[in-house]
Amino acid sequence: MFQKAFPELRKQYEDVFSQTRFISNPEGYIPDQNNDPMLASGTIHSDWMHVFELAMNTRILKWGE
């Protein structure tokens, strides 16, 4: 189902998106010091782009147990 297909969908989306934008911060990145709760400014990976899908997948997997 969706949670099984999600890793491949995520990879394809990030491959396309990264052609025109940075999707992660470089290692050693110092986040903004203005306490702005932006998802992208505090991570060094791309989970910020999928925060809702990751939470949904977790809930679906727990629901199916």
Distance bins in CASP14 RR format, pairs under 12 A and 6 or more apart:
PFRMAT RR
TARGET T0000
AUTHOR 0000-0000-0000
RMODE 2
METHOD distances of the structure
MODEL  1
1 9 0 0 0 0 0 1 0 0 0 0 0
1 56 0 0 0 0 0 1 0 0 0 0 0
1 57 0 0 0 0 1 0 0 0 0 0 0
1 60 0 0 0 0 1 0 0 0 0 0 0
1 61 0 0 0 0 0 1 0 0 0 0 0
1 64 0 0 0 0 0 1 0 0 0 0 0
2 8 0 0 0 0 0 1 0 0 0 0 0
2 9 0 0 0 0 1 0 0 0 0 0 0
2 10 0 0 0 0 0 1 0 0 0 0 0
2 53 0 0 0 0 1 0 0 0 0 0 0
2 54 0 0 0 0 0 1 0 0 0 0 0
2 56 0 0 0 0 1 0 0 0 0 0 0
2 57 1 0 0 1 0 0 0 0 0 0 0
2 59 0 0 0 0 0 1 0 0 0 0 0
2 60 1 0 0 1 0 0 0 0 0 0 0
2 61 0 0 0 0 0 1 0 0 0 0 0
3 9 0 0 0 0 0 1 0 0 0 0 0
3 10 0 0 0 0 0 1 0 0 0 0 0
3 50 0 0 0 0 0 1 0 0 0 0 0
3 53 0 0 0 0 1 0 0 0 0 0 0
3 54 0 0 0 0 1 0 0 0 0 0 0
3 55 0 0 0 0 0 1 0 0 0 0 0
3 56 0 0 0 0 1 0 0 0 0 0 0
3 57 1 0 1 0 0 0 0 0 0 0 0
3 58 0 0 0 0 1 0 0 0 0 0 0
3 59 0 0 0 0 1 0 0 0 0 0 0
3 60 1 0 1 0 0 0 0 0 0 0 0
3 61 1 0 0 1 0 0 0 0 0 0 0
3 62 0 0 0 0 0 1 0 0 0 0 0
3 63 0 0 0 0 0 1 0 0 0 0 0
3 64 0 0 0 0 0 1 0 0 0 0 0
4 57 0 0 0 0 1 0 0 0 0 0 0
4 60 0 0 0 0 0 1 0 0 0 0 0
4 61 0 0 0 0 0 1 0 0 0 0 0
5 11 0 0 0 0 0 1 0 0 0 0 0
5 12 0 0 0 0 0 1 0 0 0 0 0
5 13 0 0 0 0 0 1 0 0 0 0 0
5 53 0 0 0 0 0 1 0 0 0 0 0
5 57 0 0 0 0 0 1 0 0 0 0 0
6 12 0 0 0 0 0 1 0 0 0 0 0
6 13 0 0 0 0 0 1 0 0 0 0 0
6 14 0 0 0 0 0 1 0 0 0 0 0
6 50 0 0 0 0 1 0 0 0 0 0 0
6 52 0 0 0 0 0 1 0 0 0 0 0
6 53 1 0 0 1 0 0 0 0 0 0 0
6 54 0 0 0 0 1 0 0 0 0 0 0
6 55 0 0 0 0 0 1 0 0 0 0 0
6 56 0 0 0 0 1 0 0 0 0 0 0
6 57 1 0 1 0 0 0 0 0 0 0 0
6 58 0 0 0 0 0 1 0 0 0 0 0
6 60 0 0 0 0 0 1 0 0 0 0 0
6 61 0 0 0 0 0 1 0 0 0 0 0
7 13 0 0 0 0 0 1 0 0 0 0 0
7 14 0 0 0 0 0 1 0 0 0 0 0
7 50 0 0 0 0 0 1 0 0 0 0 0
7 53 0 0 0 0 0 1 0 0 0 0 0
7 54 0 0 0 0 0 1 0 0 0 0 0
7 57 0 0 0 0 1 0 0 0 0 0 0
8 14 0 0 0 0 0 1 0 0 0 0 0
8 15 0 0 0 0 0 1 0 0 0 0 0
9 15 0 0 0 0 0 1 0 0 0 0 0
9 16 0 0 0 0 0 1 0 0 0 0 0
9 49 0 0 0 0 0 1 0 0 0 0 0
9 50 0 0 0 0 1 0 0 0 0 0 0
9 53 0 0 0 0 1 0 0 0 0 0 0
9 57 0 0 0 0 0 1 0 0 0 0 0
10 16 0 0 0 0 0 1 0 0 0 0 0
10 17 0 0 0 0 0 1 0 0 0 0 0
10 18 0 0 0 0 0 1 0 0 0 0 0
10 23 0 0 0 0 0 1 0 0 0 0 0
10 45 0 0 0 0 0 1 0 0 0 0 0
10 46 1 0 0 1 0 0 0 0 0 0 0
10 47 0 0 0 0 1 0 0 0 0 0 0
10 49 0 0 0 0 1 0 0 0 0 0 0
10 50 1 0 0 1 0 0 0 0 0 0 0
10 53 1 0 0 1 0 0 0 0 0 0 0
10 54 0 0 0 0 1 0 0 0 0 0 0
10 57 0 0 0 0 0 1 0 0 0 0 0
11 17 0 0 0 0 0 1 0 0 0 0 0
11 18 0 0 0 0 0 1 0 0 0 0 0
11 23 0 0 0 0 0 1 0 0 0 0 0
11 46 0 0 0 0 0 1 0 0 0 0 0
11 49 0 0 0 0 0 1 0 0 0 0 0
11 50 0 0 0 0 0 1 0 0 0 0 0
12 18 0 0 0 0 0 1 0 0 0 0 0
12 19 0 0 0 0 0 1 0 0 0 0 0
13 19 0 0 0 0 0 1 0 0 0 0 0
13 21 0 0 0 0 0 1 0 0 0 0 0
13 23 0 0 0 0 1 0 0 0 0 0 0
13 46 0 0 0 0 1 0 0 0 0 0 0
13 49 1 0 0 1 0 0 0 0 0 0 0
13 50 0 0 0 0 1 0 0 0 0 0 0
13 53 0 0 0 0 1 0 0 0 0 0 0
14 20 0 0 0 0 0 1 0 0 0 0 0
14 21 0 0 0 0 0 1 0 0 0 0 0
14 22 0 0 0 0 0 1 0 0 0 0 0
14 23 1 0 1 0 0 0 0 0 0 0 0
14 24 0 0 0 0 1 0 0 0 0 0 0
14 45 0 0 0 0 0 1 0 0 0 0 0
14 46 1 0 1 0 0 0 0 0 0 0 0
14 47 0 0 0 0 0 1 0 0 0 0 0
14 48 0 0 0 0 0 1 0 0 0 0 0
14 49 1 0 0 1 0 0 0 0 0 0 0
14 50 0 0 0 0 1 0 0 0 0 0 0
15 21 0 0 0 0 0 1 0 0 0 0 0
15 23 0 0 0 0 1 0 0 0 0 0 0
15 46 0 0 0 0 0 1 0 0 0 0 0
16 23 0 0 0 0 0 1 0 0 0 0 0
16 49 0 0 0 0 0 1 0 0 0 0 0
17 23 1 0 1 0 0 0 0 0 0 0 0
17 24 0 0 0 0 0 1 0 0 0 0 0
17 40 0 0 0 0 0 1 0 0 0 0 0
17 46 0 0 0 0 1 0 0 0 0 0 0
17 48 0 0 0 0 0 1 0 0 0 0 0
17 49 1 0 0 1 0 0 0 0 0 0 0
17 50 0 0 0 0 0 1 0 0 0 0 0
18 24 0 0 0 0 1 0 0 0 0 0 0
18 46 0 0 0 0 1 0 0 0 0 0 0
18 49 0 0 0 0 0 1 0 0 0 0 0
21 40 0 0 0 0 1 0 0 0 0 0 0
21 46 0 0 0 0 0 1 0 0 0 0 0
21 49 0 0 0 0 1 0 0 0 0 0 0
22 29 0 0 0 0 0 1 0 0 0 0 0
22 40 0 0 0 0 1 0 0 0 0 0 0
22 41 0 0 0 0 0 1 0 0 0 0 0
22 43 0 0 0 0 0 1 0 0 0 0 0
22 44 0 0 0 0 0 1 0 0 0 0 0
22 45 0 0 0 0 0 1 0 0 0 0 0
22 46 0 0 0 0 1 0 0 0 0 0 0
22 48 0 0 0 0 0 1 0 0 0 0 0
22 49 0 0 0 0 0 1 0 0 0 0 0
23 39 0 0 0 0 0 1 0 0 0 0 0
23 40 0 0 0 0 1 0 0 0 0 0 0
23 43 0 0 0 0 1 0 0 0 0 0 0
23 44 0 0 0 0 0 1 0 0 0 0 0
23 45 0 0 0 0 1 0 0 0 0 0 0
23 46 1 0 1 0 0 0 0 0 0 0 0
23 47 0 0 0 0 0 1 0 0 0 0 0
23 48 0 0 0 0 1 0 0 0 0 0 0
23 49 1 0 0 1 0 0 0 0 0 0 0
23 50 0 0 0 0 0 1 0 0 0 0 0
24 39 0 0 0 0 0 1 0 0 0 0 0
24 40 0 0 0 0 1 0 0 0 0 0 0
24 41 0 0 0 0 0 1 0 0 0 0 0
24 42 0 0 0 0 0 1 0 0 0 0 0
24 43 1 0 0 1 0 0 0 0 0 0 0
24 44 1 0 1 0 0 0 0 0 0 0 0
24 45 1 0 1 0 0 0 0 0 0 0 0
24 46 1 0 1 0 0 0 0 0 0 0 0
24 47 0 0 0 0 1 0 0 0 0 0 0
24 48 0 0 0 0 1 0 0 0 0 0 0
24 49 0 0 0 0 1 0 0 0 0 0 0
25 31 1 0 0 1 0 0 0 0 0 0 0
25 32 0 0 0 0 0 1 0 0 0 0 0
25 38 0 0 0 0 0 1 0 0 0 0 0
25 39 0 0 0 0 0 1 0 0 0 0 0
25 40 1 0 0 1 0 0 0 0 0 0 0
25 41 1 0 0 1 0 0 0 0 0 0 0
25 42 1 0 0 1 0 0 0 0 0 0 0
25 43 1 0 0 1 0 0 0 0 0 0 0
25 44 1 0 1 0 0 0 0 0 0 0 0
25 45 0 0 0 0 1 0 0 0 0 0 0
25 46 0 0 0 0 1 0 0 0 0 0 0
25 47 0 0 0 0 0 1 0 0 0 0 0
25 48 0 0 0 0 1 0 0 0 0 0 0
26 43 0 0 0 0 0 1 0 0 0 0 0
26 44 1 0 0 1 0 0 0 0 0 0 0
26 45 0 0 0 0 0 1 0 0 0 0 0
27 43 0 0 0 0 0 1 0 0 0 0 0
27 44 1 0 0 1 0 0 0 0 0 0 0
27 45 0 0 0 0 0 1 0 0 0 0 0
28 42 0 0 0 0 0 1 0 0 0 0 0
28 43 0 0 0 0 0 1 0 0 0 0 0
28 44 1 0 0 1 0 0 0 0 0 0 0
29 40 0 0 0 0 0 1 0 0 0 0 0
29 41 0 0 0 0 1 0 0 0 0 0 0
29 42 1 0 0 1 0 0 0 0 0 0 0
29 43 0 0 0 0 1 0 0 0 0 0 0
29 44 1 0 0 1 0 0 0 0 0 0 0
29 45 0 0 0 0 0 1 0 0 0 0 0
30 41 0 0 0 0 0 1 0 0 0 0 0
30 42 0 0 0 0 1 0 0 0 0 0 0
30 44 0 0 0 0 0 1 0 0 0 0 0
31 37 0 0 0 0 0 1 0 0 0 0 0
31 38 0 0 0 0 1 0 0 0 0 0 0
31 39 0 0 0 0 0 1 0 0 0 0 0
31 40 0 0 0 0 1 0 0 0 0 0 0
31 41 1 0 1 0 0 0 0 0 0 0 0
31 42 1 0 1 0 0 0 0 0 0 0 0
31 43 0 0 0 0 1 0 0 0 0 0 0
31 44 0 0 0 0 1 0 0 0 0 0 0
31 48 0 0 0 0 0 1 0 0 0 0 0
32 38 1 0 0 1 0 0 0 0 0 0 0
32 40 0 0 0 0 0 1 0 0 0 0 0
32 41 1 0 1 0 0 0 0 0 0 0 0
32 42 0 0 0 0 1 0 0 0 0 0 0
33 41 0 0 0 0 0 1 0 0 0 0 0
33 42 0 0 0 0 0 1 0 0 0 0 0
34 41 0 0 0 0 1 0 0 0 0 0 0
34 42 0 0 0 0 0 1 0 0 0 0 0
35 41 0 0 0 0 0 1 0 0 0 0 0
35 42 0 0 0 0 0 1 0 0 0 0 0
36 42 0 0 0 0 1 0 0 0 0 0 0
37 48 0 0 0 0 0 1 0 0 0 0 0
37 51 0 0 0 0 0 1 0 0 0 0 0
38 48 0 0 0 0 1 0 0 0 0 0 0
38 51 0 0 0 0 0 1 0 0 0 0 0
39 45 0 0 0 0 0 1 0 0 0 0 0
39 46 0 0 0 0 0 1 0 0 0 0 0
39 47 0 0 0 0 1 0 0 0 0 0 0
39 48 1 1 0 0 0 0 0 0 0 0 0
39 49 0 0 0 0 1 0 0 0 0 0 0
39 50 0 0 0 0 1 0 0 0 0 0 0
39 51 1 0 1 0 0 0 0 0 0 0 0
39 52 0 0 0 0 0 1 0 0 0 0 0
39 54 0 0 0 0 0 1 0 0 0 0 0
40 46 0 0 0 0 1 0 0 0 0 0 0
40 47 0 0 0 0 1 0 0 0 0 0 0
40 48 1 0 1 0 0 0 0 0 0 0 0
40 49 1 0 0 1 0 0 0 0 0 0 0
40 50 0 0 0 0 0 1 0 0 0 0 0
40 51 0 0 0 0 0 1 0 0 0 0 0
41 48 0 0 0 0 1 0 0 0 0 0 0
42 48 1 0 0 1 0 0 0 0 0 0 0
43 49 0 0 0 0 1 0 0 0 0 0 0
43 50 0 0 0 0 0 1 0 0 0 0 0
43 51 0 0 0 0 1 0 0 0 0 0 0
45 51 0 0 0 0 0 1 0 0 0 0 0
45 54 0 0 0 0 0 1 0 0 0 0 0
46 53 0 0 0 0 0 1 0 0 0 0 0
46 54 0 0 0 0 0 1 0 0 0 0 0
47 53 0 0 0 0 1 0 0 0 0 0 0
47 54 1 0 0 1 0 0 0 0 0 0 0
47 55 0 0 0 0 0 1 0 0 0 0 0
47 57 0 0 0 0 0 1 0 0 0 0 0
48 54 0 0 0 0 1 0 0 0 0 0 0
50 56 0 0 0 0 1 0 0 0 0 0 0
50 57 0 0 0 0 1 0 0 0 0 0 0
50 58 0 0 0 0 0 1 0 0 0 0 0
51 57 0 0 0 0 0 1 0 0 0 0 0
51 58 0 0 0 0 0 1 0 0 0 0 0
52 58 0 0 0 0 0 1 0 0 0 0 0
52 59 0 0 0 0 0 1 0 0 0 0 0
53 59 0 0 0 0 0 1 0 0 0 0 0
53 60 0 0 0 0 0 1 0 0 0 0 0
54 60 0 0 0 0 0 1 0 0 0 0 0
54 61 0 0 0 0 0 1 0 0 0 0 0
55 61 0 0 0 0 0 1 0 0 0 0 0
55 62 0 0 0 0 0 1 0 0 0 0 0
56 62 0 0 0 0 0 1 0 0 0 0 0
56 63 0 0 0 0 0 1 0 0 0 0 0
57 63 0 0 0 0 0 1 0 0 0 0 0
57 64 0 0 0 0 0 1 0 0 0 0 0
58 64 0 0 0 0 0 1 0 0 0 0 0
58 65 0 0 0 0 0 1 0 0 0 0 0
59 65 0 0 0 0 0 1 0 0 0 0 0
END
